[in-house]
Amino acid sequence: MQPKRRITQDDEDSTAEIARALAALSEADLLRLKAIARLRARDLPRDVGWSDLLNEAVARALDGARQCPPGVGIVAFLAGIMRSIASEHWCRLRREAGIFTLSDGEGEADPAPDPERTLAALQALAMLDQLFTGDLAASQVLAGLGGGLSAREIREMYGLSEKDYDSTRKRMRRLLLKHGIAWRFR
Amino acid sequence: MTAYRPDLALRRLLDALEVELIQASDEEIRAAAAETGMSAKALLAEAGILTAPKTASPLEGEVGDAEHRRVGGMPQPSRRQRRDGDSTPHPDLRSDLPLKGGGV
């Protein structure tokens, strides 16, 4: 539980600023948020929808529980909140399931996952693989990104030129956007 | 030998793809939306994003400050209002968002 802190004028101003930024979101940014929420919801159990995730992020942003760092756009800010929510969700499930490790609560970011978390991750990875079926370069980039490789390392590992890599990323982005915007379930 | 961690692989992947989406140009997004054959407003309104009264969410309760959540479509008074003794619900800021009344 987070310690309570005094609400300051800065907090109120910050919340009003977030509300203004949300009200000013362009359609392109709203669709961008939807695509991001869809993507991030893949890291959550199937009963949690992308709209739950996005609405929760907006609620937290307006609540003032999270402060938008200077220079960070509202879309990136909300994306960061969604990332945190997804992470917290798994931590909460672990607590509720009574799964504890020695490292829990001691600052380790990545405790060993429980079976449900592992299964959900495998399913999400399979879904992403399937999305890029037939595009070898995209599958290679996907594997590299999942392995934590940098762009240069991915290019070197799979023999992709800079141009190939950039055009692959563009194809991936287009497909992610198209599916992220249009998927009408979950 | 390090055990394969699908959860970490997925997180790295999602983080990288998220950056791609954040950096996508507006033109790319409009083109993708056009390919779906639906308007942006309709696509977002399908789930009542940013507009509908908040209903119970599987994520509900993960915020310590739950008392600030909207109830029955109206927001709870702000912290400043409560501090100043004003407990009257006020119009929801989110109702002024671009998708107000959005539909097909």
Interface residues (C-beta under 8 A of the other chain):
Chain A: M1 Q2 I7 D11 E12 T15 A19 L22 A23 L25 S26 E27 A28 L30 L31 R32 K34 A35 I36 L39 R40 R42 D43 P45 D47 V48 G49 W50 S51 D52 L53 L54 N55 E56 V58 A59 R60 L62 D63 G64 A65 V75 A76 A79 R83 I85 E88 H89 W90 R92 D110 P113 R117 T118 A121 L122 A124 L125 L128 L142 L145 G146 G147 G148 R169 M172 R173 R174 L176 L177 K178 G180 I181 A182 R184
Chain B: R5 P6 D7 L8 A9 L10 R11 R12 L13 L14 D15 A16 L17 E18 E20 L21 I22 A24 D26 E28 I29 R30 A31 A32 A33 E35 T36 M38 A40 K41 L43 L44 E46 A47 G48 I49 L50 K54 S57 P58 L59 E60 E62 V63 G64 D65 H68 R69 R70 S78 R79 R80 R83 L93 R94 D96 L97 P98 L99
